Amino acid sequence: MIDRRRGAARSRLLLTLVAGLALGVSPRGQSVTPVAPVLTVTPDTSRPDFARQLRDQADTDRHWAEASDGFMRMEKITYRSSLGDLDIPAFVFQPLTDAAPQSRAALVWVHENIRGHVYEHYIPYIRDAVARGLVVIAPEYRGSIGYGRRFYNAIDYGGAEVDDVVTAARVVAERYPSVDPARVGIIGWSHGGLITLLAIFRNPTTFHAAAAMVPVTNLFHRLARKGVELQRREIDPQNRFGGSPSEKPDVYEARSPLFHVDQLQIPLLVHVADNDQDVEFDEAVQLVDALHARKPALADVKVYHNPTGGHMFDRLVTPQGVPENSPEQRDSWSRVWQFFDDTLALSPQ
């Protein structure tokens, strides 16, 4: 009876949050910009050009192969998701030199965007990771573009896509003898940051360290801020959630990392920007505050003030494909590599 009452109370709290945001009240009681009626039209994603996406992905694969030459070994693999329903493509990057069995750490690299893929702007950063001795696996989780209609329509925001990514940790340790299964980390950006957080909260012993960069954290807040129906069409076109936040609060809670902070058992690095125009600061700060309050011994959190690029500040590259090297970008990556060196014991090549 007590558990049911607590569950009902939590559901009422979540619904109150949605209503409060729509009226212009933040979780801290501060005034925020009220949510206006959604007047824009969602891009037509029901008829994407799958043939063009496949061609573009072939170009991307070629660019990655060219960018790897002389810096790292690259291959494209597929593996079966732990759910058993889908084959997941993934890039794997290794140092050029061979290594003794179980002598290297590995990193699962989770791309941003619910309709994205492993973008070329990651090239200099993955090169840097491999130069530090890491084996990197970058899964193209379900819903990613460039892999055809069935894969595109398999999108499951905060659901099965998390299983796709978690499976990559097992795959890289099983297929690559140089990887030490006790030194596998994970890093993700934006939507990939949400996947990273859900991965470690749901599987607290699979990974040994995690970094979530500008992560999506609270779907109730996000939908209320950006338009409930607009966001639902983007994140849940197949209606796997089964309804709106007011209709299915438990589903939205399960897919919002904010509500699962108590499950953290490994070191976690989080970077956010106070000028972020995607994961706006009044969403990001909820995770910041929760980690400070509930997991101060495990969480290393930094808020960047007005960094160049906002949401993209740490991933910006020039037209020539080199990092922008703003002070905030340099500081963020310095902290990322120090964090993984401390937690995974990197072995630079």
C-alpha positions in Angstrom: 0.0 0.0 0.0 2.8 2.4 0.9 4.5 1.8 -2.5 1.3 2.4 -4.4 0.7 5.7 -2.5 4.3 6.8 -3.2 3.8 6.0 -6.9 0.6 7.9 -7.0 2.2 10.9 -5.2 5.1 10.9 -7.7 2.8 10.8 -10.7 0.8 13.8 -9.3 4.1 15.6 -8.8 5.2 15.0 -12.4 1.9 16.1 -13.7 2.1 19.3 -11.5 5.6 19.9 -13.0 4.2 19.7 -16.6 1.3 22.1 -15.7 3.6 24.5 -13.9 6.0 24.8 -16.8 3.2 25.4 -19.2 2.1 28.3 -16.9 5.6 29.7 -16.7 6.8 28.4 -13.3 10.1 26.5 -13.0 10.8 23.7 -10.6 12.5 26.2 -8.3 9.4 28.5 -8.3 11.1 31.0 -10.6 9.4 32.7 -13.6 10.2 31.2 -17.0 9.0 31.9 -20.5 5.5 30.3 -20.8 5.1 27.7 -23.4 3.4 29.2 -26.4 1.0 27.3 -28.7 2.9 25.2 -31.3 2.5 27.0 -34.6 5.4 25.5 -36.5 5.0 22.4 -38.7 7.1 19.4 -38.0 9.3 18.3 -40.9 7.8 15.5 -42.9 9.7 12.5 -41.5 7.1 10.0 -42.8 8.7 9.9 -46.2 12.4 10.4 -45.8 14.7 9.7 -48.8 16.2 6.4 -47.7 18.1 6.0 -50.9 19.8 9.4 -50.4 20.5 8.5 -46.8 22.2 5.3 -47.8 24.4 7.2 -50.3 25.3 9.8 -47.7 26.2 7.1 -45.2 28.5 5.5 -47.7 30.2 8.9 -48.2 30.5 9.2 -44.4 32.0 5.7 -44.1 34.6 6.7 -46.8 35.4 9.9 -45.0 36.0 8.1 -41.7 38.3 5.5 -43.5 40.3 8.4 -45.1 40.5 10.3 -41.8 41.7 7.1 -40.0 44.6 6.4 -42.4 47.8 6.8 -40.6 46.1 7.6 -37.3 44.2 4.5 -36.3 42.7 1.3 -37.5 39.0 1.6 -38.4 36.5 -1.1 -39.3 32.7 -1.1 -39.6 31.0 -4.0 -37.8 27.5 -5.1 -36.9 26.3 -6.9 -33.8 23.0 -8.2 -32.6 21.3 -6.0 -29.9 20.8 -7.7 -26.6 17.1 -7.5 -27.3 17.6 -9.9 -30.2 15.5 -8.0 -32.7 18.0 -5.9 -34.7 21.6 -5.8 -36.0 23.4 -2.6 -35.0 26.1 -1.1 -37.1 29.1 0.3 -35.3 32.5 1.9 -36.0 35.5 0.5 -34.2 38.7 2.4 -33.9 42.0 1.0 -32.5 45.6 2.1 -32.2 47.8 1.2 -35.1 50.1 -1.0 -32.9 49.1 -4.3 -31.5 48.9 -4.8 -27.7 48.9 -7.5 -25.2 45.5 -9.1 -24.2 43.4 -7.0 -21.9 45.9 -4.2 -21.8 43.7 -1.4 -23.2 40.7 0.5 -22.0 37.7 1.0 -24.3 35.2 3.7 -24.7 31.6 3.4 -26.0 31.0 6.7 -28.0 27.3 7.7 -28.3 26.5 10.2 -31.0 24.0 13.1 -30.6 20.6 13.5 -32.3 17.7 11.1 -32.4 18.0 11.1 -36.2 21.8 11.3 -36.4 24.8 9.2 -36.9 28.5 9.2 -36.1 29.3 12.6 -37.5 32.6 13.6 -39.1 33.0 16.4 -36.5 34.0 13.7 -34.1 37.1 12.9 -36.2 39.7 14.9 -34.3 38.3 13.8 -30.9 38.3 10.1 -31.7 41.8 10.4 -33.1 42.8 11.9 -29.7 41.0 9.1 -27.9 42.8 6.4 -29.8 46.2 8.3 -29.4 45.6 7.9 -25.7 45.4 4.1 -26.1 41.6 3.7 -26.1 39.7 1.3 -28.3 36.6 3.2 -29.4 33.3 1.6 -30.4 30.7 4.0 -31.8 27.3 2.3 -32.2 24.7 3.6 -34.7 21.8 2.8 -32.4 18.2 2.2 -33.8 16.6 5.2 -35.4 20.0 6.5 -36.7 19.9 7.7 -40.3 21.7 5.9 -43.2 20.6 2.3 -42.6 17.2 2.0 -44.3 13.5 2.2 -43.5 13.3 -0.6 -41.0 16.2 0.7 -38.9 14.9 4.2 -39.1 11.4 3.2 -37.9 12.8 1.1 -35.1 13.4 4.4 -33.1 12.7 3.8 -29.4 13.7 7.0 -27.5 15.1 6.1 -24.1 14.1 2.5 -24.6 15.6 -0.2 -26.8 18.2 2.3 -28.2 19.8 2.1 -24.7 20.0 -1.7 -25.0 21.7 -1.3 -28.4 24.4 1.0 -26.8 24.9 -1.1 -23.7 25.4 -4.2 -25.9 28.4 -2.4 -27.5 30.3 -2.7 -24.2 30.1 -6.5 -24.3 30.9 -6.7 -28.0 34.1 -4.6 -27.8 35.3 -6.7 -24.9 34.5 -10.0 -26.5 35.7 -9.3 -30.1 38.9 -7.3 -29.4 41.3 -9.2 -27.2 43.4 -6.1 -26.3 40.4 -4.7 -24.4 40.3 -5.1 -20.7 36.6 -5.7 -19.8 37.2 -4.1 -16.4 38.1 -0.8 -18.1 35.2 0.1 -20.4 33.8 3.6 -20.2 31.0 5.5 -22.0 30.6 9.0 -23.3 27.7 10.7 -25.1 26.4 14.1 -26.2 22.9 15.6 -26.0 20.5 12.8 -26.8 23.6 10.5 -26.6 24.1 12.0 -23.1 20.6 10.9 -22.2 21.4 7.4 -23.5 24.7 7.4 -21.5 22.9 8.3 -18.3 20.2 5.7 -18.7 22.8 3.1 -19.7 24.7 3.5 -16.4 21.6 3.9 -14.2 20.0 0.8 -15.6 23.2 -1.3 -15.8 25.2 0.0 -12.9 28.0 -2.6 -13.2 28.5 -2.7 -17.0 30.6 0.4 -17.3 33.4 1.7 -15.1 33.2 5.4 -15.8 30.9 7.7 -17.8 30.8 11.2 -19.2 27.5 12.9 -20.2 28.0 16.1 -22.2 25.1 18.6 -22.3 22.7 15.7 -21.7 18.9 15.7 -22.1 17.7 15.0 -18.6 13.9 15.6 -18.0 11.3 14.8 -20.7 8.5 16.4 -18.7 10.4 19.7 -18.6 11.6 19.4 -22.2 8.2 18.7 -23.7 6.5 21.4 -21.7 9.2 23.9 -22.8 9.3 23.0 -26.5 5.8 21.9 -27.2 4.3 18.6 -26.2 2.8 17.5 -29.5 5.8 18.7 -31.5 8.3 16.9 -29.4 6.1 13.7 -29.3 6.1 13.6 -33.1 9.9 13.9 -33.1 10.9 11.5 -30.4 8.0 9.0 -30.5 6.6 8.8 -34.1 5.7 5.1 -33.6 3.8 5.9 -30.3 5.9 3.5 -28.3 5.3 5.7 -25.2 1.6 5.1 -25.6 0.5 8.7 -25.0 1.4 12.1 -23.7 3.2 12.8 -20.4 -0.2 13.3 -18.6 -1.4 10.0 -20.0 1.7 7.9 -19.4 3.8 9.6 -16.7 5.5 6.4 -15.7 6.9 5.9 -19.2 8.3 9.5 -19.4 9.8 9.1 -15.9 11.5 5.9 -16.9 13.1 7.6 -19.9 14.2 10.7 -18.0 17.6 10.4 -16.3 16.8 13.0 -13.7 14.6 10.6 -11.8 17.2 7.8 -11.5 20.2 9.6 -10.1 20.1 7.4 -7.0 21.1 4.4 -9.2 24.6 6.0 -9.9 27.3 3.6 -8.7 30.3 4.7 -10.9 32.3 7.9 -11.5 30.4 10.3 -13.7 31.5 13.5 -15.4 28.9 16.0 -16.6 29.4 19.2 -18.5 26.6 21.7 -19.3 26.5 25.2 -20.8 24.3 28.0 -19.4 23.7 29.4 -22.9 22.6 26.0 -24.3 19.7 26.6 -26.8 18.8 22.9 -27.0 19.1 21.5 -23.5 18.2 24.8 -21.9 19.8 25.6 -18.6 16.6 25.4 -16.6 16.5 21.7 -17.7 20.2 21.0 -17.3 20.4 22.6 -13.8 18.0 20.0 -12.4 20.5 17.3 -13.1 23.4 19.4 -11.8 21.5 20.1 -8.5 20.4 16.4 -8.1 24.0 15.1 -8.6 25.4 17.7 -6.2 22.9 16.8 -3.6 22.7 13.1 -3.9 25.9 11.8 -5.4 28.6 14.3 -4.6 31.3 11.6 -4.1 30.8 10.1 -7.6 29.7 13.1 -9.8 32.1 15.6 -11.2 30.0 18.4 -12.7 31.0 21.7 -14.4 28.8 24.5 -15.7 30.4 26.5 -18.5 29.4 30.1 -18.6 28.4 31.4 -22.1 30.9 29.2 -24.1 31.3 29.8 -27.8 28.8 27.5 -29.6 26.5 26.9 -26.7 25.1 23.3 -27.0 27.9 22.4 -29.5 30.7 24.1 -27.6 32.9 21.1 -27.1 32.4 19.6 -30.6 32.9 22.6 -32.8 35.4 22.2 -35.6 36.6 24.5 -38.4 35.8 24.0 -42.1 39.2 22.2 -42.2 38.0 19.7 -39.6 40.2 20.8 -36.7 38.8 21.8 -33.2 37.8 25.4 -32.8 40.0 25.4 -29.6 37.9 28.0 -27.6 39.1 28.2 -24.0 35.9 26.3 -22.9 36.4 23.6 -25.5 40.0 23.0 -24.5 39.1 23.0 -20.8 36.3 20.5 -21.3 38.4 18.0 -23.3 41.3 18.4 -20.8 38.9 17.4 -18.0 37.4 14.6 -20.1 40.8 13.0 -20.7 42.0 13.5 -17.1 38.8 11.9 -15.9 39.1 8.8 -18.0 42.8 8.6 -17.2 42.0 8.6 -13.5 39.2 6.1 -13.9 40.3 3.8 -16.8 44.1 4.1 -16.5 44.8 5.1 -20.1 48.0 4.0 -21.9 49.0 6.6 -24.5 50.4 5.2 -27.7 
